[in-house]
Amino acid sequence: MPHLNGIALAVFLLAGSLPAFAAETPLPAAIAAPGETIVLSAHAEGAQIYECKMAGDDKPGWAFREPIATLLVDGKTVGRHYAGPTWEFSDGSAVTGKVADTAPGATANDIAWLKLDVVSHRGSGLLGDVTTVQRINTQGGKPDGPCDQRGSFKSVPYSADYVFLRKG
């Protein structure tokens, strides 16, 4: 039971800081989620992993492979983000999403902002009723330079904020 009390406290503390966070970030219409309520907002620090593959023009190019990131709230690790794309919270709950829409990042080096529809759930914790994930405030993450050797990999540092929402 102490574990559940800790989760309840964390949710209570998170909920107190969410409205201010949401109000600070104007969202492009393409990734807005009207009528949905914020469950959790977390900052991510990690890398976007790319693989050098042949492109349609028979020249090698960087192809996105997967993200690897730590999810943080108030500087504390609360989960992780990895291929799927999947977000896993420290209580064992997890969601996997599918891109529904995009908006450009702030600079040419920033990966896009995303709206993802949740397509699967695992566990019954905090992420148990999440229906939408937004990736906003991205910094970095886009590969630069050519890829010269097919099959080689490139890890590009990025940060973003992920907002987890539910209907109603």
Number of C-alpha atoms within 10 A of each C-alpha: 5 7 9 11 10 11 15 13 12 13 14 11 11 17 15 10 13 16 12 10 11 13 9 8 10 10 16 13 11 13 20 15 17 9 9 15 16 19 19 21 24 23 23 23 18 20 21 22 21 23 20 21 20 16 11 8 7 8 13 18 21 24 17 16 14 16 22 20 20 20 26 18 15 10 9 11 15 17 20 20 23 17 12 12 16 18 23 22 19 14 16 14 18 23 26 22 20 17 14 15 16 18 17 14 17 15 11 11 15 19 25 23 24 24 24 21 19 22 12 14 19 13 15 12 15 20 23 17 18 24 22 27 28 26 24 26 19 23 20 20 22 20 21 10 7 11 21 13 13 14 13 12 17 18 18 16 18 21 23 24 19 24 22 25 23 19 13 8
